[in-house]
Amino acid sequence: SAGGFGGAGGGDGMGDVVPGLRGHGPTVALVAEVLERLLMVGISDADHNIRRTVLLSLDPRFDPFLAQAENLRSLFIALHDEVFSAREAAIEVIGRLTHINPAYVMPALRKTLIQLLTELEFSSEDRAKEEAAQLLGHLIKAAKGLVAPYVQPILKALLPKLRDGGGQSGVASSVLNTLGELSVVGADQMVPYLPELLPLIIDTLQRQGSDARQLVAVRTLGLLSSNTGYVVRPYMEHRELLNILLSILASTGAGDGVSWPLRREVMRTIGILG
């Protein structure tokens, strides 16, 4: 992964990559040193809980430091952590840094995008496909500028997994969630795919037994509708949709705590659809 950082110009010293860190004295140098050591723990500690905790602690206050070349190399190493939650944390941090140091981050992150699409398309393991779809969703949410030119290839990788994911609920749910995030970035490009997407979402809504999966489907429907302006028409083109949404409301009002988030999301989506 480190190969994606070559040739951007300048050295790896403090301020060589992100000029905003120049001239702030010893405090900046101390923070930079502590963060560098923390990142080493975050990629090398034997305890996966410690690695994950370090990565989760890297909030936006530290972004100018994290955008330095050496720290970026460590973060991209963390993208290959054996623990999925650590990879999630790493990709969210790296996505934020596209705004601070795009010359270093974007080329390597494009490689990550291609790797995730390849994993999603060709992996023989459902778990690997599910995790690739989830990481892709995080990447889309965190680095919209990177993803915008690739909406069509991403759609072409996601749609077959949604069509074929009937027996792979984890894969289908992850793909649905990622499609919702993608609609925020590429709404106009997704409009031609709505006639194919809506029946797949409605089919998921009709499946009983998984509030979590229905929640993802309802949320994705709301995001697609609000971002593409596809409102009211879904009721006309899919006559069963309103009855399905109302039946979910009726069946989730019996005090089941797990179901209340689904109930709220259904009400929100009905409001969006009009």
One Martini backbone bead per residue (centre of mass of N, CA, C, O) as a GRO file, in nm:
protein
  274
    1SER     BB    1   0.053   0.064  -0.017
    2ALA     BB    2   0.296   0.267  -0.003
    3GLY     BB    3   0.326   0.308  -0.318
    4GLY     BB    4   0.097   0.542  -0.331
    5PHE     BB    5   0.314   0.786  -0.219
    6GLY     BB    6   0.476   0.843  -0.451
    7GLY     BB    7   0.568   1.151  -0.606
    8ALA     BB    8   0.445   1.420  -0.437
    9GLY     BB    9   0.656   1.555  -0.297
   10GLY     BB   10   0.873   1.599  -0.086
   11GLY     BB   11   0.890   1.514   0.236
   12ASP     BB   12   0.839   1.375   0.577
   13GLY     BB   13   0.840   1.620   0.723
   14MET     BB   14   0.727   1.858   0.912
   15GLY     BB   15   0.528   2.036   0.668
   16ASP     BB   16   0.589   1.915   0.378
   17VAL     BB   17   0.278   1.837   0.323
   18VAL     BB   18   0.142   2.021   0.562
   19PRO     BB   19   0.178   2.356   0.605
   20GLY     BB   20  -0.006   2.413   0.867
   21LEU     BB   21   0.240   2.292   1.067
   22ARG     BB   22   0.404   2.533   1.055
   23GLY     BB   23   0.537   2.726   1.318
   24HIS     BB   24   0.428   2.582   1.624
   25GLY     BB   25   0.638   2.429   1.765
   26PRO     BB   26   0.669   2.193   2.023
   27THR     BB   27   0.375   2.095   2.041
   28VAL     BB   28   0.350   1.975   1.761
   29ALA     BB   29   0.586   1.776   1.789
   30LEU     BB   30   0.463   1.616   2.023
   31VAL     BB   31   0.201   1.525   1.892
   32ALA     BB   32   0.335   1.383   1.654
   33GLU     BB   33   0.491   1.173   1.821
   34VAL     BB   34   0.252   1.041   1.966
   35LEU     BB   35   0.095   0.957   1.711
   36GLU     BB   36   0.314   0.779   1.588
   37ARG     BB   37   0.316   0.577   1.826
   38LEU     BB   38   0.021   0.500   1.821
   39LEU     BB   39   0.020   0.385   1.532
   40MET     BB   40   0.212   0.156   1.592
   41VAL     BB   41   0.014   0.021   1.781
   42GLY     BB   42  -0.231   0.008   1.571
   43ILE     BB   43  -0.044  -0.209   1.381
   44SER     BB   44   0.125  -0.409   1.617
   45ASP     BB   45  -0.050  -0.508   1.821
   46ALA     BB   46  -0.166  -0.813   1.946
   47ASP     BB   47  -0.420  -0.657   2.035
   48HIS     BB   48  -0.710  -0.587   1.872
   49ASN     BB   49  -0.841  -0.386   2.072
   50ILE     BB   50  -0.610  -0.181   2.068
   51ARG     BB   51  -0.604  -0.121   1.770
   52ARG     BB   52  -0.895  -0.023   1.749
   53THR     BB   53  -0.886   0.203   1.966
   54VAL     BB   54  -0.676   0.377   1.831
   55LEU     BB   55  -0.835   0.430   1.565
   56LEU     BB   56  -1.095   0.549   1.710
   57SER     BB   57  -0.925   0.803   1.842
   58LEU     BB   58  -0.899   0.945   1.548
   59ASP     BB   59  -0.988   1.242   1.534
   60PRO     BB   60  -1.015   1.545   1.357
   61ARG     BB   61  -0.798   1.702   1.527
   62PHE     BB   62  -0.556   1.509   1.385
   63ASP     BB   63  -0.546   1.538   1.071
   64PRO     BB   64  -0.285   1.707   1.007
   65PHE     BB   65  -0.105   1.472   1.115
   66LEU     BB   66  -0.222   1.222   0.959
   67ALA     BB   67  -0.141   1.357   0.667
   68GLN     BB   68   0.118   1.248   0.692
   69ALA     BB   69   0.302   1.021   0.532
   70GLU     BB   70   0.373   0.821   0.760
   71ASN     BB   71   0.082   0.798   0.873
   72LEU     BB   72  -0.049   0.698   0.614
   73ARG     BB   73   0.100   0.434   0.595
   74SER     BB   74  -0.018   0.317   0.855
   75LEU     BB   75  -0.318   0.333   0.773
   76PHE     BB   76  -0.289   0.142   0.523
   77ILE     BB   77  -0.206  -0.099   0.690
   78ALA     BB   78  -0.477  -0.110   0.859
   79LEU     BB   79  -0.651  -0.205   0.607
   80HIS     BB   80  -0.513  -0.514   0.672
   81ASP     BB   81  -0.649  -0.604   0.904
   82GLU     BB   82  -0.787  -0.890   1.054
   83VAL     BB   83  -0.984  -0.680   1.172
   84PHE     BB   84  -1.264  -0.527   1.070
   85SER     BB   85  -1.299  -0.281   1.269
   86ALA     BB   86  -1.019  -0.165   1.199
   87ARG     BB   87  -1.073  -0.116   0.899
   88GLU     BB   88  -1.305   0.077   0.937
   89ALA     BB   89  -1.153   0.297   1.093
   90ALA     BB   90  -0.935   0.351   0.877
   91ILE     BB   91  -1.122   0.438   0.635
   92GLU     BB   92  -1.247   0.684   0.776
   93VAL     BB   93  -0.990   0.844   0.818
   94ILE     BB   94  -0.884   0.850   0.526
   95GLY     BB   95  -1.129   0.990   0.402
   96ARG     BB   96  -1.086   1.263   0.549
   97LEU     BB   97  -0.787   1.318   0.419
   98THR     BB   98  -0.864   1.409   0.127
   99HIS     BB   99  -0.892   1.722   0.209
  100ILE     BB  100  -0.582   1.767   0.302
  101ASN     BB  101  -0.415   1.516   0.117
  102PRO     BB  102  -0.476   1.428  -0.195
  103ALA     BB  103  -0.199   1.359  -0.329
  104TYR     BB  104  -0.162   1.105  -0.132
  105VAL     BB  105  -0.446   0.962  -0.100
  106MET     BB  106  -0.594   0.908  -0.372
  107PRO     BB  107  -0.422   0.688  -0.516
  108ALA     BB  108  -0.447   0.472  -0.285
  109LEU     BB  109  -0.763   0.476  -0.268
  110ARG     BB  110  -0.815   0.371  -0.550
  111LYS     BB  111  -0.693   0.095  -0.497
  112THR     BB  112  -0.894   0.022  -0.277
  113LEU     BB  113  -1.146   0.036  -0.451
  114ILE     BB  114  -1.061  -0.188  -0.648
  115GLN     BB  115  -1.026  -0.411  -0.436
  116LEU     BB  116  -1.322  -0.411  -0.337
  117LEU     BB  117  -1.456  -0.475  -0.609
  118THR     BB  118  -1.306  -0.741  -0.653
  119GLU     BB  119  -1.400  -0.883  -0.398
  120LEU     BB  120  -1.705  -0.861  -0.455
  121GLU     BB  121  -1.697  -1.014  -0.739
  122PHE     BB  122  -1.474  -1.278  -0.676
  123SER     BB  123  -1.540  -1.388  -0.421
  124SER     BB  124  -1.619  -1.706  -0.249
  125GLU     BB  125  -1.690  -1.540   0.013
  126ASP     BB  126  -1.938  -1.399   0.189
  127ARG     BB  127  -1.781  -1.244   0.406
  128ALA     BB  128  -1.598  -1.086   0.210
  129LYS     BB  129  -1.830  -0.944   0.059
  130GLU     BB  130  -1.957  -0.803   0.300
  131GLU     BB  131  -1.703  -0.640   0.386
  132ALA     BB  132  -1.660  -0.493   0.118
  133ALA     BB  133  -1.933  -0.344   0.121
  134GLN     BB  134  -1.890  -0.195   0.387
  135LEU     BB  135  -1.627  -0.046   0.312
  136LEU     BB  136  -1.749   0.098   0.071
  137GLY     BB  137  -1.951   0.263   0.235
  138HIS     BB  138  -1.740   0.417   0.400
  139LEU     BB  139  -1.592   0.541   0.158
  140ILE     BB  140  -1.828   0.698   0.037
  141LYS     BB  141  -1.888   0.872   0.292
  142ALA     BB  142  -1.578   0.988   0.331
  143ALA     BB  143  -1.517   1.000  -0.016
  144LYS     BB  144  -1.690   1.152  -0.244
  145GLY     BB  145  -1.479   1.268  -0.448
  146LEU     BB  146  -1.362   0.991  -0.530
  147VAL     BB  147  -1.639   0.838  -0.620
  148ALA     BB  148  -1.796   1.000  -0.838
  149PRO     BB  149  -1.649   0.869  -1.107
  150TYR     BB  150  -1.753   0.552  -0.991
  151VAL     BB  151  -2.057   0.483  -0.991
  152GLN     BB  152  -2.098   0.278  -1.220
  153PRO     BB  153  -1.900   0.050  -1.132
  154ILE     BB  154  -2.031   0.012  -0.856
  155LEU     BB  155  -2.311  -0.067  -0.952
  156LYS     BB  156  -2.214  -0.318  -1.122
  157ALA     BB  157  -2.115  -0.466  -0.857
  158LEU     BB  158  -2.380  -0.458  -0.674
  159LEU     BB  159  -2.633  -0.567  -0.823
  160PRO     BB  160  -2.572  -0.875  -0.842
  161LYS     BB  161  -2.566  -0.912  -0.526
  162LEU     BB  162  -2.865  -0.836  -0.491
  163ARG     BB  163  -2.992  -1.048  -0.677
  164ASP     BB  164  -2.811  -1.304  -0.541
  165GLY     BB  165  -2.875  -1.248  -0.207
  166GLY     BB  166  -3.104  -1.426  -0.083
  167GLY     BB  167  -2.899  -1.639   0.084
  168GLN     BB  168  -2.727  -1.356   0.166
  169SER     BB  169  -2.807  -1.137   0.392
  170GLY     BB  170  -2.540  -0.988   0.450
  171VAL     BB  171  -2.479  -0.900   0.162
  172ALA     BB  172  -2.745  -0.756   0.092
  173SER     BB  173  -2.739  -0.548   0.324
  174SER     BB  174  -2.467  -0.417   0.249
  175VAL     BB  175  -2.548  -0.333  -0.036
  176LEU     BB  176  -2.787  -0.156   0.035
  177ASN     BB  177  -2.633   0.045   0.211
  178THR     BB  178  -2.435   0.135  -0.015
  179LEU     BB  179  -2.651   0.243  -0.209
  180GLY     BB  180  -2.742   0.470  -0.027
  181GLU     BB  181  -2.468   0.618  -0.023
  182LEU     BB  182  -2.445   0.649  -0.335
  183SER     BB  183  -2.694   0.843  -0.372
  184VAL     BB  184  -2.549   1.093  -0.252
  185VAL     BB  185  -2.334   1.111  -0.490
  186GLY     BB  186  -2.515   0.960  -0.758
  187ALA     BB  187  -2.814   1.031  -0.829
  188ASP     BB  188  -2.837   1.072  -1.141
  189GLN     BB  189  -2.697   0.790  -1.212
  190MET     BB  190  -2.941   0.617  -1.065
  191VAL     BB  191  -3.211   0.656  -1.214
  192PRO     BB  192  -3.196   0.419  -1.436
  193TYR     BB  193  -3.201   0.194  -1.182
  194LEU     BB  194  -3.479   0.206  -1.034
  195PRO     BB  195  -3.649  -0.023  -1.178
  196GLU     BB  196  -3.450  -0.240  -1.043
  197LEU     BB  197  -3.432  -0.159  -0.737
  198LEU     BB  198  -3.719  -0.154  -0.617
  199PRO     BB  199  -3.795  -0.459  -0.627
  200LEU     BB  200  -3.558  -0.545  -0.439
  201ILE     BB  201  -3.647  -0.380  -0.194
  202ILE     BB  202  -3.935  -0.492  -0.169
  203ASP     BB  203  -3.852  -0.784  -0.127
  204THR     BB  204  -3.710  -0.728   0.143
  205LEU     BB  205  -3.957  -0.609   0.295
  206GLN     BB  206  -4.129  -0.887   0.273
  207ARG     BB  207  -3.932  -1.015   0.457
  208GLN     BB  208  -3.931  -1.208   0.722
  209GLY     BB  209  -3.723  -1.202   1.035
  210SER     BB  210  -3.561  -0.905   0.968
  211ASP     BB  211  -3.516  -0.603   1.092
  212ALA     BB  212  -3.236  -0.522   0.990
  213ARG     BB  213  -3.294  -0.558   0.686
  214GLN     BB  214  -3.542  -0.374   0.670
  215LEU     BB  215  -3.399  -0.120   0.767
  216VAL     BB  216  -3.206  -0.096   0.529
  217ALA     BB  217  -3.424  -0.083   0.307
  218VAL     BB  218  -3.572   0.170   0.407
  219ARG     BB  219  -3.331   0.360   0.409
  220THR     BB  220  -3.261   0.329   0.108
  221LEU     BB  221  -3.528   0.429  -0.001
  222GLY     BB  222  -3.506   0.713   0.121
  223LEU     BB  223  -3.239   0.796  -0.014
  224LEU     BB  224  -3.320   0.756  -0.308
  225SER     BB  225  -3.565   0.947  -0.308
  226SER     BB  226  -3.428   1.212  -0.201
  227ASN     BB  227  -3.178   1.219  -0.415
  228THR     BB  228  -3.369   1.172  -0.693
  229GLY     BB  229  -3.685   1.256  -0.668
  230TYR     BB  230  -3.841   0.974  -0.600
  231VAL     BB  231  -4.169   1.061  -0.572
  232VAL     BB  232  -4.482   0.894  -0.546
  233ARG     BB  233  -4.427   0.699  -0.788
  234PRO     BB  234  -4.379   0.436  -0.627
  235TYR     BB  235  -4.685   0.395  -0.565
  236MET     BB  236  -4.775   0.374  -0.869
  237GLU     BB  237  -4.561   0.143  -0.964
  238HIS     BB  238  -4.604   0.015  -0.652
  239ARG     BB  239  -4.887  -0.075  -0.503
  240GLU     BB  240  -4.765  -0.244  -0.249
  241LEU     BB  241  -4.587  -0.049  -0.079
  242LEU     BB  242  -4.775   0.084   0.129
  243ASN     BB  243  -4.874  -0.179   0.260
  244ILE     BB  244  -4.598  -0.272   0.357
  245LEU     BB  245  -4.532  -0.031   0.540
  246LEU     BB  246  -4.790  -0.052   0.717
  247SER     BB  247  -4.738  -0.345   0.815
  248ILE     BB  248  -4.480  -0.280   0.966
  249LEU     BB  249  -4.604  -0.084   1.163
  250ALA     BB  250  -4.812  -0.287   1.285
  251SER     BB  251  -4.581  -0.513   1.368
  252THR     BB  252  -4.396  -0.284   1.554
  253GLY     BB  253  -4.613  -0.200   1.810
  254ALA     BB  254  -4.553  -0.435   2.062
  255GLY     BB  255  -4.271  -0.350   2.227
  256ASP     BB  256  -4.030  -0.405   2.047
  257GLY     BB  257  -3.723  -0.271   2.070
  258VAL     BB  258  -3.596  -0.354   1.794
  259SER     BB  259  -3.842  -0.217   1.615
  260TRP     BB  260  -3.838   0.094   1.650
  261PRO     BB  261  -3.633   0.182   1.434
  262LEU     BB  262  -3.807   0.077   1.203
  263ARG     BB  263  -4.055   0.249   1.253
  264ARG     BB  264  -3.916   0.525   1.217
  265GLU     BB  265  -3.812   0.474   0.926
  266VAL     BB  266  -4.086   0.436   0.794
  267MET     BB  267  -4.201   0.716   0.862
  268ARG     BB  268  -3.981   0.874   0.715
  269THR     BB  269  -4.024   0.747   0.431
  270ILE     BB  270  -4.316   0.828   0.393
  271GLY     BB  271  -4.248   1.131   0.402
  272ILE     BB  272  -4.067   1.130   0.149
  273LEU     BB  273  -4.271   0.999  -0.062
  274GLY     BB  274  -4.579   1.132   0.010
   0.00000   0.00000   0.00000
